Amino acid sequence: MLTTSQPAIDASLDPIREKVLAGERLTAADGLALYRTRDIFTLGELANLIRERRHGRRTFYNINRHINYSNYCVLRCKFCSFYRELPARDGPPAADAYELNLEQIVTRAAEAHARGATEVHIVGGLHPRLPFSFYTDMCRAIRERCPGLHIKAFTAIEIVHFTRITRPRLSIREVLLALREAGLGSLPGGGAEIFDDRVHDEAFRNKVGEAHWFDVHRTAHELGIASNATMLYGHVESLEERVAHLLKLREAQDASLARIAAWERSPVRDGPRPAAFQCFIPLSFIPAGSALAHLPGPSGLDDLRTLAVSRLMLDNFEHIKAFWIMQSPKLSQVALDWGVDDFDGTVVWYDITKREGDGTTHQELTVEQIRRLIREAGGEPLERDTLYRRVVRAADGRVLRVEPLAPVA
């Protein structure tokens, strides 16, 4: 535990440490100082202090499965090694291009549910030919086959794409309402990349920008649909642009939390309880196979730095997740002392990035492996569901119930 009597090796961090100890909000200048300091030990110590204030040594994980329904995409983002162009109707597809049908998707979801998964995480490319009904039918079919399985699906970029392929066009709100009626439970946080016009124009010019991303998440929160947030770092962005990205998320979360507070104070509660961002997930850029393959990508130290700075800057986000697919299981284990409280889940199949470049889509950790990694780091493994409720299982692995988290002792 830090005390005010312990000087930082980097004296410039002393004022920041005083703010952290007092529970004060950090500024953009503080965020840059934390990113630039060579005193990485104090940085990690400060982030861990916040982590333990909120969660003690509890470390969350879930049993999940990712499903990427297609890698056909109309976008050509430079950082992406996932997308494939849809060929002409009479042309041959790329050898590694694919498009799952509804039965294949539902079968994968059902297999995951049978193995104990509480969540299926579904995202894909912006397919130019699939109708919006494909996505509502997907959610409806999974809900009917697996009633207890939470569907976390579709990035904000996909939601905007859905508004453009409907005839007549639906609004963001109408798309989200239709998906929720079909079985959607929450939104992932992908597609945020870096909220900056310069970076947008250089690295993902054809993708919708921050205004649309925030429109989707704000609307979801108004409708009571929880979501996550991300940042893809380590490509063409600067440290200043990373910090600005975090501050924009913090501001948006302030607004969502204020909306929840107003609803709870209101004597007449119209509609569902509003929602907010649950978790922030920094995503480490993996250059291999992308148009930016000449870049080195972030180092392990940069990964730890970014996770720690995120925990310190995002004081209104309850959870910080290390996505072990991108940051590796071993570094994610170390990150549990650098502000991270969520290890993500079993994942099973993931095609968007492969850390070793030519790696396999089968990227899986067992529950036993996850719990061991957490315990080795001095953590207390706690299985959660998508909404961060504790999962209580019977001896045979069946889910008995989910319950609210008890306060940290």
C-alpha positions in Angstrom: 0.0 0.0 0.0 1.4 3.4 -1.0 1.6 6.2 1.6 2.5 9.8 1.3 5.8 9.1 3.0 7.1 7.0 0.1 8.7 9.3 -2.5 8.5 8.4 -6.2 11.8 7.7 -8.0 10.5 10.2 -10.6 9.8 13.3 -8.5 7.5 14.7 -11.2 5.0 11.9 -10.3 4.7 13.1 -6.7 1.8 15.5 -7.4 0.0 12.7 -9.4 0.5 10.3 -6.6 -1.0 12.8 -4.2 -4.1 13.1 -6.5 -4.4 9.3 -6.7 -4.2 8.9 -2.9 -6.8 11.6 -2.5 -9.1 10.2 -5.1 -8.8 13.2 -7.4 -9.3 13.1 -11.1 -6.2 13.2 -13.3 -5.7 15.6 -16.2 -4.4 15.2 -19.7 -1.0 16.5 -18.5 -1.0 13.8 -15.8 -1.8 11.1 -18.4 1.2 12.2 -20.6 3.5 12.3 -17.6 2.5 8.8 -16.7 3.1 7.6 -20.2 6.5 9.3 -20.4 7.9 8.5 -17.1 10.7 5.9 -16.8 9.6 5.2 -13.3 7.4 2.2 -14.4 7.4 0.8 -10.9 5.5 3.7 -9.4 3.2 3.7 -12.4 2.3 0.1 -11.8 2.0 0.7 -8.0 -0.4 3.6 -8.5 -2.6 1.6 -10.9 -2.6 -1.4 -8.6 -3.7 0.9 -5.7 -6.8 1.9 -7.7 -7.4 -1.7 -8.7 -7.3 -2.9 -5.1 -9.5 -0.1 -3.8 -12.2 -1.2 -6.2 -11.8 -5.0 -6.3 -9.2 -6.1 -3.8 -7.4 -9.1 -5.4 -10.6 -10.4 -7.0 -9.9 -11.1 -10.7 -12.7 -11.7 -13.1 -13.0 -14.1 -15.9 -15.9 -15.7 -17.9 -16.6 -18.7 -19.9 -17.2 -17.4 -23.4 -16.8 -18.1 -27.1 -16.1 -15.7 -29.9 -17.8 -16.2 -33.3 -16.6 -14.2 -36.3 -19.4 -14.8 -38.8 -17.6 -13.5 -41.9 -14.3 -11.9 -42.9 -15.8 -10.2 -46.0 -15.7 -6.5 -45.4 -16.2 -3.4 -47.5 -13.7 -1.5 -45.4 -9.9 -1.4 -46.1 -8.5 -0.4 -42.8 -4.7 -0.3 -42.9 -4.3 -1.9 -39.4 -6.6 -4.8 -40.3 -5.3 -8.3 -41.4 -8.8 -9.8 -41.0 -10.8 -8.4 -43.9 -11.2 -10.0 -47.3 -12.8 -8.5 -50.4 -16.0 -10.0 -51.6 -15.4 -11.2 -55.1 -17.7 -10.5 -58.1 -20.8 -12.7 -58.1 -19.1 -15.0 -60.7 -15.6 -14.7 -59.3 -13.6 -17.1 -57.0 -13.3 -16.1 -53.4 -10.0 -15.7 -51.6 -8.8 -19.1 -50.3 -9.2 -18.0 -46.7 -12.4 -16.0 -47.1 -15.5 -17.3 -45.4 -19.1 -16.6 -44.5 -20.9 -18.7 -41.9 -24.6 -19.5 -42.4 -27.1 -19.2 -39.5 -27.0 -22.9 -38.7 -23.2 -22.9 -38.4 -23.4 -19.9 -36.1 -26.1 -21.3 -33.9 -24.4 -24.7 -33.7 -21.2 -23.0 -32.5 -23.2 -21.1 -29.9 -24.9 -24.2 -28.8 -21.6 -26.1 -28.5 -20.3 -23.3 -26.3 -23.4 -23.3 -24.1 -23.2 -27.0 -23.7 -19.6 -26.6 -22.5 -20.7 -24.1 -19.8 -20.3 -20.8 -21.6 -22.5 -17.9 -20.3 -21.6 -15.6 -23.2 -21.2 -15.6 -27.0 -19.3 -12.7 -28.5 -20.2 -12.1 -32.1 -18.6 -9.7 -34.5 -17.6 -9.7 -38.2 -16.7 -7.7 -41.2 -19.1 -5.3 -42.9 -20.6 -7.7 -45.4 -21.9 -5.9 -48.5 -24.7 -8.4 -49.3 -26.1 -9.8 -46.1 -29.5 -8.2 -45.2 -30.3 -6.9 -41.8 -32.7 -9.8 -41.2 -29.6 -12.1 -41.2 -28.5 -10.5 -37.9 -31.8 -10.4 -36.2 -32.5 -14.0 -37.3 -29.1 -14.9 -35.9 -29.9 -13.4 -32.4 -33.3 -14.9 -32.4 -32.1 -18.4 -33.4 -29.4 -18.4 -30.7 -31.9 -17.2 -28.0 -34.3 -20.0 -29.0 -31.6 -22.7 -29.0 -29.7 -21.4 -25.9 -32.1 -19.4 -23.7 -29.5 -18.8 -21.0 -26.7 -17.6 -23.2 -25.9 -13.9 -23.2 -25.4 -12.5 -26.7 -22.8 -9.8 -26.8 -22.6 -8.8 -30.4 -21.9 -6.2 -33.1 -19.5 -3.3 -32.8 -20.7 0.2 -33.2 -19.3 0.1 -36.8 -21.6 -2.9 -37.6 -24.6 -1.1 -36.0 -24.0 1.9 -38.3 -23.6 -0.5 -41.3 -27.0 -2.0 -40.4 -28.7 1.4 -40.5 -27.4 1.8 -44.1 -28.5 -1.6 -45.4 -32.1 -1.4 -44.2 -34.8 -0.4 -46.6 -36.3 1.9 -45.6 -33.4 3.0 -43.5 -33.6 2.5 -39.8 -32.1 4.8 -37.2 -29.5 3.6 -34.7 -32.2 3.5 -32.1 -34.5 1.4 -34.3 -31.7 -1.0 -35.2 -30.8 -1.5 -31.5 -34.4 -2.0 -30.6 -34.9 -4.6 -33.3 -31.7 -6.5 -32.2 -32.7 -6.3 -28.5 -36.1 -7.7 -29.3 -34.4 -10.5 -31.2 -32.1 -11.4 -28.2 -29.1 -9.0 -28.2 -27.9 -8.6 -24.6 -25.0 -6.1 -24.8 -22.5 -4.5 -27.2 -18.8 -5.1 -27.3 -16.5 -2.0 -27.6 -14.7 -2.7 -30.8 -14.3 -0.2 -33.7 -13.2 2.7 -31.5 -9.6 2.5 -32.6 -8.2 6.1 -31.8 -10.6 9.0 -31.6 -8.6 11.5 -33.7 -9.2 12.8 -37.2 -5.5 12.6 -38.2 -5.2 9.0 -37.2 -8.6 8.2 -38.7 -7.6 9.6 -42.1 -4.3 7.8 -42.1 -5.2 4.4 -40.7 -8.9 3.8 -41.3 -10.2 6.5 -43.6 -13.3 4.5 -44.8 -14.5 3.6 -41.3 -17.0 5.8 -39.5 -15.4 8.1 -37.0 -15.8 8.9 -33.3 -19.1 10.8 -33.7 -20.9 7.7 -35.0 -19.2 5.4 -32.5 -20.4 7.5 -29.6 -23.9 7.9 -31.1 -24.3 4.1 -31.0 -23.0 3.7 -27.5 -25.0 6.7 -26.1 -28.2 5.4 -27.7 -27.5 1.9 -26.4 -27.0 3.3 -22.9 -30.3 5.3 -23.1 -32.1 2.1 -24.0 -30.5 0.2 -21.1 -28.1 -1.8 -23.2 -24.7 -2.1 -21.5 -21.5 -1.9 -23.6 -17.7 -1.9 -23.4 -15.1 0.5 -24.8 -11.7 -0.1 -26.5 -8.6 1.6 -27.8 -6.4 0.1 -30.5 -2.9 1.4 -29.7 0.6 1.0 -31.0 0.3 2.0 -34.7 0.3 5.5 -36.1 -1.1 7.4 -33.0 0.9 9.6 -30.6 0.8 9.5 -26.8 -1.2 12.7 -26.8 -3.8 11.1 -29.0 -4.0 8.1 -26.7 -4.6 10.3 -23.7 -7.2 12.3 -25.6 -9.0 9.1 -26.5 -9.2 8.1 -22.8 -10.5 11.5 -21.9 -13.3 11.4 -24.5 -14.4 8.0 -23.1 -14.3 9.4 -19.6 -16.5 12.3 -20.6 -19.0 10.0 -22.3 -19.1 7.8 -19.2 -19.8 10.8 -17.0 -22.8 11.5 -19.1 -24.1 7.9 -19.0 -23.6 7.7 -15.2 -25.4 11.0 -14.8 -28.3 9.6 -16.8 -28.5 6.6 -14.5 -28.4 8.8 -11.4 -31.2 11.0 -12.7 -33.3 7.9 -13.5 -32.8 6.5 -10.0 -33.7 9.8 -8.4 -36.8 10.2 -10.5 -40.2 9.4 -8.9 -41.5 8.4 -12.3 -39.1 6.0 -14.0 -40.0 6.0 -17.7 -38.4 3.1 -19.6 -35.6 0.7 -18.6 -32.8 1.7 -16.3 -30.1 3.4 -18.4 -26.8 1.7 -18.8 -23.1 2.7 -19.1 -19.8 1.4 -20.1 -18.9 -1.7 -18.1 -15.3 -2.3 -19.0 -12.4 -0.7 -20.9 -10.2 -3.0 -23.0 -6.9 -1.6 -24.5 -6.1 -3.6 -27.7 -2.5 -4.1 -28.6 -1.9 -3.6 -32.4 -0.5 -6.6 -34.1 1.1 -5.5 -37.4 1.5 -8.9 -39.1 -0.6 -9.3 -42.2 -1.8 -5.7 -42.3 -0.9 -2.7 -44.5 1.1 -1.4 -41.5 3.2 -4.6 -41.2 6.3 -2.4 -41.4 5.6 -1.0 -37.9 7.0 -2.7 -34.9 3.8 -2.7 -32.8 3.8 -2.0 -29.1 6.3 -3.6 -26.8 5.4 -5.5 -23.7 6.3 -2.5 -21.6 4.0 -0.3 -23.7 1.2 -2.8 -23.1 1.7 -2.6 -19.3 2.0 1.2 -19.5 -1.2 1.5 -21.4 -3.1 -0.8 -19.1 -1.9 1.1 -16.0 -2.5 4.6 -17.5 -6.0 3.5 -18.5 -6.8 2.4 -15.0 -5.6 5.7 -13.6 -7.3 8.0 -16.1 -10.6 6.2 -16.4 -11.7 6.7 -12.8 -15.4 6.2 -13.8 -14.9 2.8 -15.4 -15.4 -0.1 -13.0 -13.2 -2.6 -14.9 -10.0 -2.7 -16.9 -9.5 -5.9 -19.0 -6.3 -7.4 -20.4 -7.4 -9.2 -23.6 -4.9 -12.1 -23.4 -5.4 -12.8 -27.1 -3.6 -9.6 -28.0 -1.4 -9.1 -24.9 -0.6 -12.8 -24.4 -1.5 -14.8 -21.3 1.8 -14.2 -19.6 1.8 -10.5 -19.9 -1.9 -10.4 -19.0 -0.9 -12.2 -15.8 1.7 -9.6 -15.0 -0.9 -6.9 -15.7 -3.0 -8.1 -12.8 -0.6 -6.0 -10.7 -0.8 -3.0 -13.1 -4.4 -2.0 -12.6 -6.1 -4.9 -14.5 -8.9 -6.8 -12.7 -10.4 -8.8 -15.7 -8.6 -11.6 -17.5 -11.3 -12.0 -20.2 -12.5 -15.5 -20.9 -11.9 -18.8 -22.6 -12.5 -17.3 -26.1 -12.0 -20.7 -28.0 -11.9 -19.3 -31.6 -10.7 -15.9 -32.7 -9.8 -14.8 -36.2 -9.4 -11.1 -36.1 -5.8 -11.1 -34.9 -3.3 -13.8 -34.3 -0.4 -12.7 -32.1 2.2 -14.7 -33.8 1.1 -13.6 -37.3 0.6 -17.1 -38.8 -1.1 -18.4 -35.7 -4.2 -20.5 -35.6 -7.8 -19.4 -35.1 -8.1 -21.8 -32.3 -7.1 -19.6 -29.4 -8.3 -21.0 -26.1 -7.5 -21.1 -22.5 -9.3 -23.6 -20.2 -10.9 -22.4 -17.0 -8.2 -24.3 -15.1 -5.4 -22.5 -17.0 -7.1 -19.1 -16.4 -7.6 -19.7 -12.7 -4.0 -20.9 -12.3 -2.6 -17.8 -14.0 -4.7 -15.6 -11.7 -3.7 -17.5 -8.6 0.0 -17.4 -9.5 -0.3 -13.6 -9.7 -1.8 -13.5 -6.2 -5.3 -13.0 -7.4 -8.6 -14.5 -6.4 -10.4 -16.0 -9.5 -14.0 -15.1 -9.7 -16.2 -16.3 -12.6 -18.6 -13.5 -13.8 -21.3 -13.3 -16.4 -21.3 -10.6 -19.1 -22.9 -8.1 -16.7 -20.4 -8.6 -13.9 -22.5 -10.7 -11.7 -21.0 -13.7 -9.9 -21.7 -17.1 -11.5 -22.5 -19.8 -9.0 -22.2 -23.4 -10.3 -23.1 -26.8 -9.1 -20.5 -29.5 -8.6 -21.3 -30.8 -12.1 -20.7 -27.4 -13.7 -24.3 -26.4 -14.2 -25.1 -22.7 -13.6 -27.2 -22.5 -10.5 -27.6 -18.8 -10.4 -26.0 -15.4 -10.9 -25.8 -12.9 -8.0 -24.6 -9.4 -7.5 -21.0 -9.0 -6.4 -20.4 -8.5 -2.7 -18.6 -5.4 -1.7 -14.8 -5.6 -1.3 -13.9 -6.3 2.3 
